Amino acid sequence: MLIPSKFKLSRAALAGVAVSALALAALPAAAQTSTTAGPGTSSSATDAGKLARADKGLLDDLAQANIAEIEAGKMALEKSQNAEVKKFAQHMVDEHTSALAEVQALARAKSVTLPDGPGAMAKTKATALKALSGNLFDTEYAKRAGVGDHEATIKLLNKIQTDAKDPDLKALAGKMLPKVETHLEMAKAVVPAKK
């Protein structure tokens, strides 16, 4: 059966419209993939000033480490009767408050919302520490918040310098590392000798 030419033209026109519609529909998707980075990737054109997911996690960990040190230091200022422990605790509150401000400034620049408290492990340590008093508190504060937490923070800062993609985050870790190493040495000096 022959189809009249006016229908053939119409079908041809419809086919052309369909092809054009498909091309137009695909165009925004193609444009989107060329200008938007996918999950877990970073594109300097579209993500300038933003952090990759892994880097955000490292920045969160850094914020939580500083918050934990500040809170532990404040607890030591309230509970300790040892002048050396109090001096160390005040130094930790001051230094980590300053460090936290730098972490928060970087987070703002990278449009990152940071946690507003310490992590679960730090909360558990704080609860255990809070139950102690006297020399036992002083010893455990110096060991846990002083030595243990600073050793963990040094590992975190080294991990940031090795694994982070963001140069500003790496630079911040590099700036903080010598201070945290000094804090570790100070903490070791505060830990009472075993009898």
DOSE-366720 format. One line per field, with one value per atom (N, C-alpha, C, O): residue in one letter; residue number from 0; y negated, x, z; atom name. Coordinates in steps of 0.2 Angstrom, whole numbers, plus 5000, padded with zeros to 4 digits. Each point is the difference from the previous one (the first is absolute). Last residue first. Layout:
resn	[a,...] $
resi	[NUM,...] $
north	[Y,...] $
east	[X,...] $
up	[Z,...] $
name	[CA,...] $
This chain:
resn	[k,k,k,k,k,k,k,k,a,a,a,a,p,p,p,p,v,v,v,v,v,v,v,v,a,a,a,a,k,k,k,k,a,a,a,a,m,m,m,m,e,e,e,e,l,l,l,l,h,h,h,h,t,t,t,t,e,e,e,e,v,v,v,v,k,k,k,k,p,p,p,p,l,l,l,l,m,m,m,m,k,k,k,k,g,g,g,g,a,a,a,a,l,l,l,l,a,a,a,a,k,k,k,k,l,l,l,l,d,d,d,d,p,p,p,p,d,d,d,d,k,k,k,k,a,a,a,a,d,d,d,d,t,t,t,t,q,q,q,q,i,i,i,i,k,k,k,k,n,n,n,n,l,l,l,l,l,l,l,l,k,k,k,k,i,i,i,i,t,t,t,t,a,a,a,a,e,e,e,e,h,h,h,h,d,d,d,d,g,g,g,g,v,v,v,v,g,g,g,g,a,a,a,a,r,r,r,r,k,k,k,k,a,a,a,a,y,y,y,y,e,e,e,e,t,t,t,t,d,d,d,d,f,f,f,f,l,l,l,l,n,n,n,n,g,g,g,g,s,s,s,s,l,l,l,l,a,a,a,a,k,k,k,k,l,l,l,l,a,a,a,a,t,t,t,t,a,a,a,a,k,k,k,k,t,t,t,t,k,k,k,k,a,a,a,a,m,m,m,m,a,a,a,a,g,g,g,g,p,p,p,p,g,g,g,g,d,d,d,d,p,p,p,p,l,l,l,l,t,t,t,t,v,v,v,v,s,s,s,s,k,k,k,k,a,a,a,a,r,r,r,r,a,a,a,a,l,l,l,l,a,a,a,a,q,q,q,q,v,v,v,v,e,e,e,e,a,a,a,a,l,l,l,l,a,a,a,a,s,s,s,s,t,t,t,t,h,h,h,h,e,e,e,e,d,d,d,d,v,v,v,v,m,m,m,m,h,h,h,h,q,q,q,q,a,a,a,a,f,f,f,f,k,k,k,k,k,k,k,k,v,v,v,v,e,e,e,e,a,a,a,a,n,n,n,n,q,q,q,q,s,s,s,s,k,k,k,k,e,e,e,e,l,l,l,l,a,a,a,a,m,m,m,m,k,k,k,k,g,g,g,g,a,a,a,a,e,e,e,e,i,i,i,i,e,e,e,e,a,a,a,a,i,i,i,i,n,n,n,n,a,a,a,a,q,q,q,q,a,a,a,a,l,l,l,l,d,d,d,d,d,d,d,d,l,l,l,l,l,l,l,l,g,g,g,g,k,k,k,k,d,d,d,d,a,a,a,a,r,r,r,r,a,a,a,a,l,l,l,l,k,k,k,k,g,g,g,g,a,a,a,a,d,d,d,d,t,t,t,t,a,a,a,a,s,s,s,s,s,s,s,s,s,s,s,s,t,t,t,t,g,g,g,g,p,p,p,p,g,g,g,g,a,a,a,a,t,t,t,t,t,t,t,t,s,s,s,s,t,t,t,t,q,q,q,q,a,a,a,a,a,a,a,a,a,a,a,a,p,p,p,p,l,l,l,l,a,a,a,a,a,a,a,a,l,l,l,l,a,a,a,a,l,l,l,l,a,a,a,a,s,s,s,s,v,v,v,v,a,a,a,a,v,v,v,v,g,g,g,g,a,a,a,a,l,l,l,l,a,a,a,a,a,a,a,a,r,r,r,r,s,s,s,s,l,l,l,l,k,k,k,k,f,f,f,f,k,k,k,k,s,s,s,s,p,p,p,p,i,i,i,i,l,l,l,l,m,m,m,m] $
resi	[194,194,194,194,193,193,193,193,192,192,192,192,191,191,191,191,190,190,190,190,189,189,189,189,188,188,188,188,187,187,187,187,186,186,186,186,185,185,185,185,184,184,184,184,183,183,183,183,182,182,182,182,181,181,181,181,180,180,180,180,179,179,179,179,178,178,178,178,177,177,177,177,176,176,176,176,175,175,175,175,174,174,174,174,173,173,173,173,172,172,172,172,171,171,171,171,170,170,170,170,169,169,169,169,168,168,168,168,167,167,167,167,166,166,166,166,165,165,165,165,164,164,164,164,163,163,163,163,162,162,162,162,161,161,161,161,160,160,160,160,159,159,159,159,158,158,158,158,157,157,157,157,156,156,156,156,155,155,155,155,154,154,154,154,153,153,153,153,152,152,152,152,151,151,151,151,150,150,150,150,149,149,149,149,148,148,148,148,147,147,147,147,146,146,146,146,145,145,145,145,144,144,144,144,143,143,143,143,142,142,142,142,141,141,141,141,140,140,140,140,139,139,139,139,138,138,138,138,137,137,137,137,136,136,136,136,135,135,135,135,134,134,134,134,133,133,133,133,132,132,132,132,131,131,131,131,130,130,130,130,129,129,129,129,128,128,128,128,127,127,127,127,126,126,126,126,125,125,125,125,124,124,124,124,123,123,123,123,122,122,122,122,121,121,121,121,120,120,120,120,119,119,119,119,118,118,118,118,117,117,117,117,116,116,116,116,115,115,115,115,114,114,114,114,113,113,113,113,112,112,112,112,111,111,111,111,110,110,110,110,109,109,109,109,108,108,108,108,107,107,107,107,106,106,106,106,105,105,105,105,104,104,104,104,103,103,103,103,102,102,102,102,101,101,101,101,100,100,100,100,99,99,99,99,98,98,98,98,97,97,97,97,96,96,96,96,95,95,95,95,94,94,94,94,93,93,93,93,92,92,92,92,91,91,91,91,90,90,90,90,89,89,89,89,88,88,88,88,87,87,87,87,86,86,86,86,85,85,85,85,84,84,84,84,83,83,83,83,82,82,82,82,81,81,81,81,80,80,80,80,79,79,79,79,78,78,78,78,77,77,77,77,76,76,76,76,75,75,75,75,74,74,74,74,73,73,73,73,72,72,72,72,71,71,71,71,70,70,70,70,69,69,69,69,68,68,68,68,67,67,67,67,66,66,66,66,65,65,65,65,64,64,64,64,63,63,63,63,62,62,62,62,61,61,61,61,60,60,60,60,59,59,59,59,58,58,58,58,57,57,57,57,56,56,56,56,55,55,55,55,54,54,54,54,53,53,53,53,52,52,52,52,51,51,51,51,50,50,50,50,49,49,49,49,48,48,48,48,47,47,47,47,46,46,46,46,45,45,45,45,44,44,44,44,43,43,43,43,42,42,42,42,41,41,41,41,40,40,40,40,39,39,39,39,38,38,38,38,37,37,37,37,36,36,36,36,35,35,35,35,34,34,34,34,33,33,33,33,32,32,32,32,31,31,31,31,30,30,30,30,29,29,29,29,28,28,28,28,27,27,27,27,26,26,26,26,25,25,25,25,24,24,24,24,23,23,23,23,22,22,22,22,21,21,21,21,20,20,20,20,19,19,19,19,18,18,18,18,17,17,17,17,16,16,16,16,15,15,15,15,14,14,14,14,13,13,13,13,12,12,12,12,11,11,11,11,10,10,10,10,9,9,9,9,8,8,8,8,7,7,7,7,6,6,6,6,5,5,5,5,4,4,4,4,3,3,3,3,2,2,2,2,1,1,1,1,0,0,0,0] $
north	[4974,5001,5007,5002,4981,5006,5001,4999,4976,5006,5006,4999,4981,5002,5006,5005,4977,5007,5002,5000,4980,4999,5007,5000,4998,4997,4999,5000,5007,5005,4998,5004,4981,5004,5006,5002,4982,4997,5005,5000,5007,5000,4996,5003,4997,5007,5000,5004,4976,5001,5008,5001,4991,4997,5002,5001,5006,5004,4997,5004,4984,5006,5005,5003,4978,4998,5006,5001,5002,4998,4998,5002,5002,5006,4999,5003,4981,5002,5006,5000,4990,4995,5002,4998,5017,4999,4994,5001,5004,5005,4999,5002,4983,4999,5005,4999,5003,4994,4999,4999,5017,5002,4995,5001,4992,5005,5003,5001,4985,4996,5005,4998,5012,4997,4996,4999,5022,4993,4997,5002,5022,4997,4993,4996,5024,4994,4998,5000,5017,5002,4994,5001,4997,5005,5001,5000,4984,4998,5005,4999,5007,4994,4998,4999,5017,5003,4994,5001,4993,5003,5003,5000,4991,4994,5003,4998,5018,4996,4995,5000,5010,5005,4997,5001,4987,5000,5004,4999,5001,4994,5000,4997,5020,5001,4994,5001,4997,5005,5001,5001,4986,4996,5005,4998,5011,4996,4996,4999,5014,5004,4996,5002,4986,5005,5003,4999,4986,4997,5004,4998,5009,4994,4997,4997,5023,5001,4994,5000,5001,5005,5000,5001,4983,4999,5006,4998,5003,4994,4999,5000,5017,5002,4994,5001,4994,5005,5002,5000,4986,4996,5005,4998,5011,4996,4997,5000,5012,5004,4996,5002,4987,5002,5005,4999,4989,5000,5001,4999,5010,4994,5001,5005,5006,5000,4994,4995,5009,5003,5001,5002,4987,4996,5004,4997,5014,4995,4996,4999,5016,5003,4996,5001,4989,5003,5003,5000,4993,4994,5003,4997,5018,4998,4995,5000,5004,5006,4999,5001,4984,4999,5005,4999,5002,4995,4999,4999,5016,5003,4994,5002,4992,5005,5002,5001,4975,5007,5004,4999,4974,5006,5006,5001,4976,5003,5005,5001,4986,4995,5003,4997,5008,5003,4995,4996,4994,5004,5003,4997,4993,5000,5005,5006,4981,5006,4998,4996,4990,5002,5006,5004,4985,5005,5002,5006,4977,4998,5006,4998,5005,4994,4999,4999,5016,5003,4995,5001,4991,5004,5003,5001,4988,4995,5004,4998,5015,4997,4995,5000,5009,5005,4998,5001,4984,5001,5006,4999,4997,4995,5000,4998,5018,5001,4995,5000,4998,5004,5002,5000,4986,4997,5004,4998,5012,4995,4996,4999,5016,5003,4996,5001,4990,5002,5003,4999,4995,4994,5002,4998,5019,4997,4994,4999,5013,5004,4996,5000,4991,4999,5004,4998,5004,4994,4998,4997,5024,4999,4994,4999,5004,5003,5000,4998,4993,4996,5003,4997,5015,4994,4996,4997,5021,5003,4994,4999,4996,5002,5002,4998,4998,4993,5002,4996,5019,5000,4994,4999,5009,4996,4999,4997,5009,5001,4995,4995,5004,5006,5001,5002,4980,5000,5005,4999,4999,4994,5000,4997,5021,5000,4994,5000,5001,5004,5000,5000,4988,4997,5004,4998,5012,4995,4996,4999,5017,5003,4995,5001,4990,5003,5003,4999,4994,4994,5003,4997,5019,4998,4994,4999,5010,5005,4997,5000,4988,4999,5005,4998,5004,4994,4999,4997,5021,5001,4994,5000,4999,5004,5001,5000,4990,4995,5004,4997,5015,4995,4996,4998,5017,5004,4995,5000,4992,5001,5004,4998,4999,4993,5001,4997,5022,4998,4994,4999,5007,5004,4999,5000,4989,4997,5004,4998,5010,4994,4997,4997,5020,5003,4994,5001,4993,5003,5003,4999,4980,5007,5003,4998,4975,5006,5007,5000,4972,5005,5006,5001,4979,4998,5005,4999,5004,4995,4998,4997,5018,5001,4996,5001,4999,4999,5001,4998,5002,4995,4999,4995,5022,4993,4995,4994,5031,4996,4993,4997,5029,4993,4997,5002,5021,4997,4993,4997,5018,5002,4997,5002,4998,5001,5003,5004,4981,5005,5001,4997,4980,5006,5005,4998,4983,5002,5006,5005,4985,4995,5002,4996,5019,4996,4995,4998,5014,5005,4996,5002,4987,5001,5004,4999,4998,4994,5000,4998,5020,4999,4994,5001,5002,5005,5000,5000,4985,4998,5005,4999,5007,4995,4997,4999,5018,5003,4994,5001,4995,5003,5002,4999,4993,4994,5003,4997,5018,4997,4994,4999,5013,5004,4997,5000,4989,5000,5004,4998,5002,4994,4999,4998,5021,5000,4994,5000,5001,5005,5000,5000,4987,4997,5005,4997,5011,4995,4997,4998,5018,5003,4995,5000,4992,5003,5003,4999,4994,4994,5002,4998,5019,4998,4994,4999,5009,5004,4998,5001,4987,4999,5005,4998,5004,4994,4998,4998,5020,5002,4994,5000,4998,5003,5002,4999,4991,4995,5003,4997,5016,4996,4995,4998,5025,4994,4996,5000,5026,4995,4993,4999,5028,4994,4995,4999,5029,4994,4994,4999] $
east	[5279,5003,5001,5003,4995,4997,5004,5007,4991,5004,4996,4997,4989,5004,5004,4997,4996,4998,5004,5006,4998,4995,4998,4998,5017,5003,4995,5003,4989,5004,5004,5001,4986,4996,5004,4999,5012,4998,4996,5001,5005,5006,4998,5002,4981,5002,5005,5000,4995,4995,5002,4999,5013,5003,4995,5002,4992,5006,5002,5003,4980,4998,5005,5000,5006,4997,4997,5001,5008,5005,4998,5002,4981,5004,5006,5000,4985,4998,5004,5001,5002,5001,4999,5003,4992,5007,5002,5005,4973,5002,5008,5002,4987,4998,5003,5002,5001,5004,4998,5005,4983,5006,5005,5004,4974,5000,5007,5002,4996,4999,5000,5002,4999,5007,4999,5005,4980,4999,5007,5002,4994,5001,5000,5003,5004,4996,5001,5006,5007,4995,4995,4997,5025,5001,4994,5000,4999,5006,5001,5002,4982,4998,5005,4999,5007,4995,4998,4999,5014,5004,4996,5002,4987,5003,5004,5001,4989,4995,5003,4999,5015,4998,4995,5001,5004,5006,4999,5001,4983,4999,5006,4999,5001,4995,4999,4999,5015,5003,4995,5002,4991,5005,5003,5002,4983,4996,5005,4999,5011,4996,4997,5000,5012,5004,4996,5001,4987,5006,5004,5001,4978,4999,5007,5000,5001,4995,4999,5001,5015,5001,4995,5002,4997,5006,5001,5003,4978,4999,5007,5000,5000,4996,4999,5000,5011,5004,4996,5003,4986,5006,5004,5002,4980,4998,5006,5000,5005,4998,4997,5001,5005,5006,4998,5003,4976,5006,5006,5000,4976,5002,5007,5003,4976,5007,5001,4997,4985,4999,5006,4999,5001,4996,4999,4999,5012,5004,4996,5003,4985,5005,5004,5001,4986,4996,5004,4999,5012,4998,4996,5001,5004,5006,4998,5002,4981,5001,5006,5000,4997,4994,5001,4999,5015,5002,4995,5002,4993,5005,5003,5001,4982,4997,5006,4999,5006,4997,4998,5001,4998,5005,4997,4993,4995,5002,5005,5002,4986,5000,5003,4999,5005,4997,5001,5005,4996,5003,4996,4995,5002,4997,5003,5000,5008,5000,4997,5002,5006,4993,4999,4995,5026,4999,4993,4998,5010,5003,4998,4999,4996,4996,5002,4996,5017,4994,4995,4997,5024,5001,4993,4998,5002,5001,5001,4997,5002,4994,5000,4996,5024,4996,4993,4998,5016,5002,4997,4999,4995,4998,5002,4997,5010,4993,4998,4996,5025,5000,4993,4999,5003,5003,5000,4998,4996,4995,5002,4996,5019,4995,4994,4997,5021,5002,4995,5000,4994,5002,5002,4998,4997,4994,5002,4997,5021,4996,4994,4998,5015,5004,4996,4999,4993,4999,5003,4997,5008,4993,4998,4997,5024,5000,4993,4999,5004,5003,5000,4999,4992,4996,5003,4997,5015,4995,4995,4998,5020,5002,4995,5000,4994,5002,5002,4999,4984,5007,5002,4997,4981,5003,5008,5003,4973,5007,5002,4998,4980,5001,5007,5001,4992,4995,5002,4999,5014,5000,4995,5002,4998,5006,5000,5003,4980,4999,5006,4999,5003,4996,4998,5000,5013,5004,4995,5003,4987,5004,5004,5001,4987,4995,5004,4999,5013,4997,4996,5001,5007,5005,4998,5002,4983,5001,5005,5000,4996,4995,5001,4999,5015,5002,4994,5002,4996,5006,5001,5002,4981,4998,5006,4999,5005,4995,4999,5000,5011,5004,4997,5002,4985,5005,5004,5001,4987,4995,5004,4999,5013,4999,4995,5001,5002,5006,5000,5002,4980,5000,5007,4999,4998,4995,5000,5000,5013,5003,4995,5003,4989,5005,5004,5001,4982,4997,5006,4999,5007,4998,4997,5002,4998,5004,4997,4994,5006,4996,5005,5005,5001,4998,4996,4998,5001,5005,4998,4994,4995,5001,5005,5002,4993,4993,5001,4995,5024,4996,4993,4998,5019,5002,4995,5000,4995,5001,5002,4995,5003,5000,5002,5005,4982,5005,5000,4996,4989,5006,5006,5005,4971,5001,5007,5003,4995,4996,5001,5005,4997,5004,4995,4996,4999,4999,5004,5000,4999,5002,4999,5002,4994,5007,5001,5006,4974,5005,5007,5005,4975,5001,5006,5003,4991,5003,5001,5005,4984,5007,5003,5006,4972,5003,5008,5004,4981,5001,5004,5004,4991,5004,5001,5006,4979,5006,5005,5005,4973,5000,5006,5002,4997,4999,5000,5002,4998,5007,4999,5005,4976,5005,5006,5003,4981,4998,5005,5002,5001,5001,4999,5004,4989,5007,5003,5004,4973,5002,5007,5002,4989,4999,5002,5003,4999,5005,4999,5005,4979,5007,5005,5004,4975,5000,5006,5003,4996,5000,5000,5003,4994,5007,5000,5005,4974,5004,5007,5003,4983,4998,5004,5003,4999,5003,4999,5004,4985,5007,5004,5005,4972,5001,5008,5003,4990,4999,5001,5002,4999,5006,4999,5004,4981,5001,5006,5002,4998,4998,5001,5005,4991,5004,4997,4994,5006,4996,5004,5005] $
up	[5453,5006,5001,5005,4973,5003,5006,5001,4989,4999,5004,5005,4984,5006,4999,4996,4984,5003,5006,4999,4988,5005,5003,5006,4976,5005,5006,5006,4973,5003,5006,5005,4983,5004,5003,5006,4980,5006,5005,5006,4972,5004,5007,5005,4979,5002,5005,5005,4985,5005,5002,5006,4976,5006,5006,5006,4973,5002,5007,5004,4985,5003,5003,5005,4983,5006,5004,5006,4972,5005,5006,5006,4976,5003,5005,5005,4982,5007,5003,5006,4972,5004,5008,5004,4977,5001,5005,5004,4991,5004,5001,5005,4981,5007,5004,5006,4971,5003,5008,5004,4983,5001,5003,5005,4989,5006,5001,5006,4975,5006,5007,5005,4973,5002,5006,5004,4989,5000,5002,5006,4993,4993,5001,4995,5024,4998,4993,4998,5014,4996,4997,4996,5017,4995,4996,4994,5024,4995,4995,4994,5023,4996,4995,4994,5021,4996,4995,4994,5024,4995,4995,4994,5024,4996,4995,4994,5021,4995,4996,4994,5022,4995,4995,4994,5025,4996,4994,4994,5023,4995,4996,4994,5022,4995,4995,4994,5024,4996,4994,4994,5023,4996,4995,4994,5022,4995,4996,4994,5023,4996,4994,4994,5024,4996,4994,4994,5021,4998,4995,4994,5014,4996,4998,4995,5018,4995,4995,4994,5025,4995,4994,4994,5023,4997,4995,4994,5019,4996,4996,4994,5023,4994,4995,4994,5026,4996,4994,4995,5020,4997,4996,4994,5019,4994,4997,4993,5026,4994,4994,4995,5025,4996,4994,4995,5014,5003,4995,4995,4998,5004,5003,4999,4981,5004,5004,4999,4985,5006,5005,5005,4973,5005,5006,5005,4977,5003,5005,5006,4980,5005,5004,5006,4977,5006,5005,5006,4975,5004,5006,5006,4976,5005,5005,5005,4979,5005,5004,5006,4977,5005,5006,5006,4975,5004,5006,5006,4977,5004,5005,5006,4978,5005,5005,5006,4983,4997,5006,5006,4997,4999,4997,5001,4993,5006,4999,4994,4989,5006,5006,5006,4966,5006,5006,5000,4975,5005,5005,5002,4972,5007,5004,4998,4978,5004,5007,5003,4977,5001,5003,4998,4999,4996,5000,4997,5016,4993,4995,4994,5029,4997,4993,4996,5016,4999,4997,4995,5012,4994,4998,4994,5027,4994,4993,4995,5025,4999,4994,4996,5012,4997,4998,4994,5019,4993,4996,4994,5028,4997,4992,4996,5020,4998,4995,4996,5014,4995,4997,4994,5025,4995,4993,4995,5026,4998,4993,4996,5014,4996,4999,4995,5018,4994,4995,4994,5029,4996,4993,4995,5020,4999,4995,4995,5013,4996,4998,4994,5023,4993,4995,4994,5028,4997,4993,4996,5015,4998,4997,4995,5015,4994,4997,4994,5027,4996,4993,4995,5022,4999,4995,4995,5013,4996,4998,4994,5021,4993,4995,4995,5028,4997,4993,4995,5019,4998,4996,4995,5012,5006,4999,5004,4979,5002,5006,5000,4988,5004,5003,5006,4978,5006,5005,5006,4974,5004,5006,5005,4980,5004,5004,5006,4979,5005,5005,5006,4974,5005,5006,5005,4978,5003,5005,5006,4980,5005,5004,5006,4976,5005,5006,5006,4975,5003,5006,5006,4979,5004,5005,5005,4979,5006,5004,5006,4975,5004,5006,5006,4976,5004,5005,5006,4980,5004,5005,5005,4978,5006,5005,5006,4973,5005,5006,5006,4978,5003,5004,5006,4982,5005,5004,5006,4975,5006,5006,5005,4974,5004,5006,5005,4981,5004,5004,5005,4981,5005,5005,5006,4973,5005,5007,5005,4976,5003,5006,5005,4982,5004,5004,5006,4977,5006,5005,5006,4979,4998,5007,5005,4993,5002,4997,5000,4991,5004,5001,4997,4991,5007,5003,5006,4969,5003,5007,5001,4982,5007,5003,5006,4971,5003,5008,5003,4982,4997,5004,5000,5005,5002,4997,5003,5005,4993,5002,5003,5009,5001,4993,4997,5015,4996,5001,5003,5008,5002,4995,5001,4989,5007,5001,4997,4981,5003,5007,5003,4983,5002,5003,5003,4978,5007,5001,4997,4981,5005,5007,5004,4977,4999,5004,5001,5000,5002,4999,5003,4991,5007,5002,5005,4973,5002,5008,5003,4986,4998,5003,5002,5001,5004,4998,5005,4984,5006,5004,5005,4973,5000,5008,5002,4989,5002,5002,5003,4989,5006,5003,5006,4972,5005,5007,5005,4977,5001,5005,5004,4991,5004,5001,5005,4982,5007,5004,5005,4971,5003,5008,5004,4984,5000,5003,5005,4991,5005,5001,5006,4976,5007,5005,5005,4974,5001,5007,5003,4990,5002,5001,5005,4987,5007,5002,5006,4972,5005,5007,5004,4980,5000,5004,5004,4994,5004,5000,5005,4981,5007,5005,5005,4972,5002,5007,5004,4987,5000,5002,5004,4992,5007,5000,5006,4974,5006,5007,5004,4976,5001,5006,5003,4996,4996,5002,5006,4995,5004,4996,4997,4996,4999,5005,5000,5000,5000,5000,5004] $
name	[N,CA,C,O,N,CA,C,O,N,CA,C,O,N,CA,C,O,N,CA,C,O,N,CA,C,O,N,CA,C,O,N,CA,C,O,N,CA,C,O,N,CA,C,O,N,CA,C,O,N,CA,C,O,N,CA,C,O,N,CA,C,O,N,CA,C,O,N,CA,C,O,N,CA,C,O,N,CA,C,O,N,CA,C,O,N,CA,C,O,N,CA,C,O,N,CA,C,O,N,CA,C,O,N,CA,C,O,N,CA,C,O,N,CA,C,O,N,CA,C,O,N,CA,C,O,N,CA,C,O,N,CA,C,O,N,CA,C,O,N,CA,C,O,N,CA,C,O,N,CA,C,O,N,CA,C,O,N,CA,C,O,N,CA,C,O,N,CA,C,O,N,CA,C,O,N,CA,C,O,N,CA,C,O,N,CA,C,O,N,CA,C,O,N,CA,C,O,N,CA,C,O,N,CA,C,O,N,CA,C,O,N,CA,C,O,N,CA,C,O,N,CA,C,O,N,CA,C,O,N,CA,C,O,N,CA,C,O,N,CA,C,O,N,CA,C,O,N,CA,C,O,N,CA,C,O,N,CA,C,O,N,CA,C,O,N,CA,C,O,N,CA,C,O,N,CA,C,O,N,CA,C,O,N,CA,C,O,N,CA,C,O,N,CA,C,O,N,CA,C,O,N,CA,C,O,N,CA,C,O,N,CA,C,O,N,CA,C,O,N,CA,C,O,N,CA,C,O,N,CA,C,O,N,CA,C,O,N,CA,C,O,N,CA,C,O,N,CA,C,O,N,CA,C,O,N,CA,C,O,N,CA,C,O,N,CA,C,O,N,CA,C,O,N,CA,C,O,N,CA,C,O,N,CA,C,O,N,CA,C,O,N,CA,C,O,N,CA,C,O,N,CA,C,O,N,CA,C,O,N,CA,C,O,N,CA,C,O,N,CA,C,O,N,CA,C,O,N,CA,C,O,N,CA,C,O,N,CA,C,O,N,CA,C,O,N,CA,C,O,N,CA,C,O,N,CA,C,O,N,CA,C,O,N,CA,C,O,N,CA,C,O,N,CA,C,O,N,CA,C,O,N,CA,C,O,N,CA,C,O,N,CA,C,O,N,CA,C,O,N,CA,C,O,N,CA,C,O,N,CA,C,O,N,CA,C,O,N,CA,C,O,N,CA,C,O,N,CA,C,O,N,CA,C,O,N,CA,C,O,N,CA,C,O,N,CA,C,O,N,CA,C,O,N,CA,C,O,N,CA,C,O,N,CA,C,O,N,CA,C,O,N,CA,C,O,N,CA,C,O,N,CA,C,O,N,CA,C,O,N,CA,C,O,N,CA,C,O,N,CA,C,O,N,CA,C,O,N,CA,C,O,N,CA,C,O,N,CA,C,O,N,CA,C,O,N,CA,C,O,N,CA,C,O,N,CA,C,O,N,CA,C,O,N,CA,C,O,N,CA,C,O,N,CA,C,O,N,CA,C,O,N,CA,C,O,N,CA,C,O,N,CA,C,O,N,CA,C,O,N,CA,C,O,N,CA,C,O,N,CA,C,O,N,CA,C,O,N,CA,C,O,N,CA,C,O,N,CA,C,O,N,CA,C,O,N,CA,C,O,N,CA,C,O,N,CA,C,O,N,CA,C,O,N,CA,C,O,N,CA,C,O,N,CA,C,O,N,CA,C,O,N,CA,C,O,N,CA,C,O,N,CA,C,O,N,CA,C,O,N,CA,C,O,N,CA,C,O,N,CA,C,O,N,CA,C,O,N,CA,C,O,N,CA,C,O,N,CA,C,O,N,CA,C,O,N,CA,C,O,N,CA,C,O,N,CA,C,O,N,CA,C,O,N,CA,C,O,N,CA,C,O,N,CA,C,O,N,CA,C,O,N,CA,C,O,N,CA,C,O,N,CA,C,O,N,CA,C,O,N,CA,C,O,N,CA,C,O,N,CA,C,O,N,CA,C,O] $
